Amino acid sequence: MSKQDKISMPSSQGGLVRYFDEYRSKIEFKPGYIIIFVIIIMILEIILHTQGTKILGLP
């Protein structure tokens, strides 16, 4: 078998860029705060859906 018959495969890591190493956001929240915020929004949505016409004075 000569050297010309050998096929080399490309590297599996070629072209990968790791952006998270290069950039850090100035605004960071703890996951617990996000969960609490979502729960508050859900409660407000339920209240407005059930009692919104009375609260806002709409007919």
OpenMM code with the backbone's topology and positions (N, CA, C; nanometers):
from openmm import Vec3, app, unit

residues = "MET SER LYS GLN ASP LYS ILE SER MET PRO SER SER GLN GLY GLY LEU VAL ARG TYR PHE ASP GLU TYR ARG SER LYS ILE GLU PHE LYS PRO GLY TYR ILE ILE ILE PHE VAL ILE ILE ILE MET ILE LEU GLU ILE ILE LEU HIS THR GLN GLY THR LYS ILE LEU GLY LEU PRO".split()
positions = [
    Vec3(0.0845, -0.1177, 0.0000),
    Vec3(0.0000, 0.0000, 0.0000),
    Vec3(0.0889, 0.1239, 0.0000),
    Vec3(0.0693, 0.2113, -0.0946),
    Vec3(0.1528, 0.3302, -0.1051),
    Vec3(0.0909, 0.4444, -0.0255),
    Vec3(0.1646, 0.5510, -0.0121),
    Vec3(0.1164, 0.6672, 0.0629),
    Vec3(0.0023, 0.7382, -0.0095),
    Vec3(-0.0059, 0.7240, -0.1381),
    Vec3(-0.1102, 0.7918, -0.2140),
    Vec3(-0.2468, 0.7275, -0.1938),
    Vec3(-0.2527, 0.6011, -0.1537),
    Vec3(-0.3795, 0.5334, -0.1317),
    Vec3(-0.4413, 0.5655, 0.0049),
    Vec3(-0.3651, 0.6233, 0.0945),
    Vec3(-0.4138, 0.6510, 0.2296),
    Vec3(-0.4994, 0.7780, 0.2290),
    Vec3(-0.6151, 0.7691, 0.2903),
    Vec3(-0.7062, 0.8838, 0.2988),
    Vec3(-0.7060, 0.9323, 0.4431),
    Vec3(-0.6852, 1.0619, 0.4623),
    Vec3(-0.6888, 1.1174, 0.5976),
    Vec3(-0.8217, 1.1885, 0.6191),
    Vec3(-0.8802, 1.1671, 0.7346),
    Vec3(-1.0081, 1.2277, 0.7694),
    Vec3(-0.9825, 1.3627, 0.8377),
    Vec3(-1.0727, 1.4588, 0.8192),
    Vec3(-1.0546, 1.5882, 0.8846),
    Vec3(-1.0717, 1.5759, 1.0362),
    Vec3(-1.0132, 1.6692, 1.1063),
    Vec3(-1.0223, 1.6706, 1.2518),
    Vec3(-1.1661, 1.6998, 1.2946),
    Vec3(-1.2094, 1.6361, 1.3998),
    Vec3(-1.3475, 1.6556, 1.4459),
    Vec3(-1.3659, 1.7884, 1.5182),
    Vec3(-1.2604, 1.8565, 1.5549),
    Vec3(-1.2706, 1.9811, 1.6293),
    Vec3(-1.2466, 2.1035, 1.5413),
    Vec3(-1.2313, 2.0863, 1.4153),
    Vec3(-1.2010, 2.1979, 1.3268),
    Vec3(-1.3169, 2.2945, 1.3138),
    Vec3(-1.2898, 2.4218, 1.3297),
    Vec3(-1.3903, 2.5246, 1.3083),
    Vec3(-1.4777, 2.5564, 1.4278),
    Vec3(-1.4602, 2.4912, 1.5403),
    Vec3(-1.5433, 2.5201, 1.6574),
    Vec3(-1.4921, 2.6454, 1.7267),
    Vec3(-1.5837, 2.7341, 1.7634),
    Vec3(-1.5491, 2.8571, 1.8324),
    Vec3(-1.6237, 2.8581, 1.9644),
    Vec3(-1.5560, 2.8922, 2.0705),
    Vec3(-1.6184, 2.8965, 2.2030),
    Vec3(-1.6431, 3.0419, 2.2407),
    Vec3(-1.7655, 3.0899, 2.2161),
    Vec3(-1.7969, 3.2300, 2.2417),
    Vec3(-1.8140, 3.2586, 2.3908),
    Vec3(-1.8582, 3.1594, 2.4676),
    Vec3(-1.8835, 3.1860, 2.6083),
    Vec3(-1.7555, 3.2145, 2.6854),
    Vec3(-1.6415, 3.1781, 2.6327),
    Vec3(-1.5147, 3.2110, 2.6976),
    Vec3(-1.4757, 3.3569, 2.6732),
    Vec3(-1.5267, 3.4152, 2.5650),
    Vec3(-1.4843, 3.5484, 2.5257),
    Vec3(-1.5744, 3.6594, 2.5787),
    Vec3(-1.6991, 3.6276, 2.6143),
    Vec3(-1.7943, 3.7317, 2.6505),
    Vec3(-1.8648, 3.6961, 2.7800),
    Vec3(-1.8737, 3.7927, 2.8699),
    Vec3(-1.9522, 3.7779, 2.9927),
    Vec3(-2.0483, 3.8948, 3.0024),
    Vec3(-2.1733, 3.8640, 3.0321),
    Vec3(-2.2742, 3.9677, 3.0450),
    Vec3(-2.2528, 4.0466, 3.1741),
    Vec3(-2.2870, 4.1740, 3.1697),
    Vec3(-2.2768, 4.2578, 3.2896),
    Vec3(-2.3985, 4.2378, 3.3801),
    Vec3(-2.5076, 4.1860, 3.3236),
    Vec3(-2.6300, 4.1624, 3.4001),
    Vec3(-2.6446, 4.0117, 3.4198),
    Vec3(-2.6460, 3.9688, 3.5440),
    Vec3(-2.6622, 3.8270, 3.5750),
    Vec3(-2.7664, 3.8117, 3.6853),
    Vec3(-2.8525, 3.7122, 3.6706),
    Vec3(-2.9554, 3.6823, 3.7694),
    Vec3(-2.9378, 3.5405, 3.8184),
    Vec3(-2.9707, 3.5196, 3.9444),
    Vec3(-2.9699, 3.3841, 3.9975),
    Vec3(-3.0925, 3.3102, 3.9443),
    Vec3(-3.0822, 3.1804, 3.9209),
    Vec3(-3.1963, 3.1046, 3.8677),
    Vec3(-3.3197, 3.1115, 3.9574),
    Vec3(-3.3011, 3.1194, 4.0872),
    Vec3(-3.4142, 3.1292, 4.1795),
    Vec3(-3.4956, 3.2549, 4.1580),
    Vec3(-3.4280, 3.3671, 4.1266),
    Vec3(-3.4987, 3.4923, 4.1008),
    Vec3(-3.5846, 3.4819, 3.9753),
    Vec3(-3.5352, 3.4137, 3.8749),
    Vec3(-3.6105, 3.3979, 3.7512),
    Vec3(-3.7359, 3.3142, 3.7756),
    Vec3(-3.7219, 3.2082, 3.8538),
    Vec3(-3.8371, 3.1227, 3.8843),
    Vec3(-3.9426, 3.2008, 3.9611),
    Vec3(-3.9013, 3.2795, 4.0594),
    Vec3(-3.9952, 3.3606, 4.1376),
    Vec3(-4.0635, 3.4634, 4.0478),
    Vec3(-3.9878, 3.5265, 3.9590),
    Vec3(-4.0444, 3.6250, 3.8666),
    Vec3(-4.1487, 3.5617, 3.7755),
    Vec3(-4.1217, 3.4439, 3.7242),
    Vec3(-4.2167, 3.3743, 3.6364),
    Vec3(-4.3430, 3.3368, 3.7132),
    Vec3(-4.3287, 3.2917, 3.8371),
    Vec3(-4.4460, 3.2569, 3.9184),
    Vec3(-4.5323, 3.3799, 3.9454),
    Vec3(-4.4689, 3.4937, 3.9730),
    Vec3(-4.5441, 3.6178, 3.9964),
    Vec3(-4.6194, 3.6586, 3.8702),
    Vec3(-4.5553, 3.6491, 3.7555),
    Vec3(-4.6213, 3.6832, 3.6295),
    Vec3(-4.7392, 3.5895, 3.6037),
    Vec3(-4.7233, 3.4605, 3.6340),
    Vec3(-4.8326, 3.3647, 3.6150),
    Vec3(-4.9499, 3.3978, 3.7058),
    Vec3(-4.9238, 3.4338, 3.8299),
    Vec3(-5.0307, 3.4685, 3.9241),
    Vec3(-5.1036, 3.5941, 3.8763),
    Vec3(-5.0277, 3.6952, 3.8319),
    Vec3(-5.0914, 3.8164, 3.7797),
    Vec3(-5.1757, 3.7871, 3.6559),
    Vec3(-5.1273, 3.6994, 3.5701),
    Vec3(-5.2035, 3.6619, 3.4509),
    Vec3(-5.3347, 3.5932, 3.4874),
    Vec3(-5.3301, 3.5051, 3.5853),
    Vec3(-5.4523, 3.4354, 3.6289),
    Vec3(-5.5510, 3.5333, 3.6918),
    Vec3(-5.5004, 3.6238, 3.7742),
    Vec3(-5.5883, 3.7232, 3.8380),
    Vec3(-5.6518, 3.8126, 3.7324),
    Vec3(-5.5743, 3.8595, 3.6363),
    Vec3(-5.6303, 3.9452, 3.5320),
    Vec3(-5.7280, 3.8699, 3.4422),
    Vec3(-5.7025, 3.7435, 3.4205),
    Vec3(-5.7929, 3.6657, 3.3363),
    Vec3(-5.9278, 3.6441, 3.4050),
    Vec3(-5.9246, 3.6211, 3.5364),
    Vec3(-6.0491, 3.5934, 3.6070),
    Vec3(-6.1187, 3.7199, 3.6577),
    Vec3(-6.0440, 3.8186, 3.7041),
    Vec3(-6.1018, 3.9372, 3.7666),
    Vec3(-6.0691, 4.0666, 3.6923),
    Vec3(-6.0151, 4.0582, 3.5735),
    Vec3(-5.9664, 4.1757, 3.5019),
    Vec3(-6.0730, 4.2763, 3.4685),
    Vec3(-6.1906, 4.2307, 3.4309),
    Vec3(-6.2969, 4.3265, 3.3947),
    Vec3(-6.3436, 4.4052, 3.5165),
    Vec3(-6.3458, 4.3425, 3.6326),
    Vec3(-6.3858, 4.4140, 3.7550),
    Vec3(-6.2774, 4.5113, 3.7979),
    Vec3(-6.1523, 4.4682, 3.7900),
    Vec3(-6.0403, 4.5523, 3.8348),
    Vec3(-6.0246, 4.6744, 3.7441),
    Vec3(-6.0351, 4.6536, 3.6132),
    Vec3(-6.0141, 4.7625, 3.5184),
    Vec3(-6.1397, 4.8414, 3.4891),
    Vec3(-6.2547, 4.7957, 3.5388),
    Vec3(-6.3809, 4.8666, 3.5203),
    Vec3(-6.4347, 4.8589, 3.3790),
    Vec3(-6.4070, 4.7506, 3.3091),
    Vec3(-6.4576, 4.7312, 3.1741),
    Vec3(-6.5941, 4.6620, 3.1783),
    Vec3(-6.6804, 4.6907, 3.0816),
    Vec3(-6.8137, 4.6270, 3.0826),
    Vec3(-6.8078, 4.4810, 3.0475),
] * unit.nanometer
topology = app.Topology()
chain = topology.addChain("A")
for resn in residues:
    res = topology.addResidue(resn, chain)
    for name in ("N", "CA", "C"):
        topology.addAtom(name, app.Element.getBySymbol(name[0]), res)
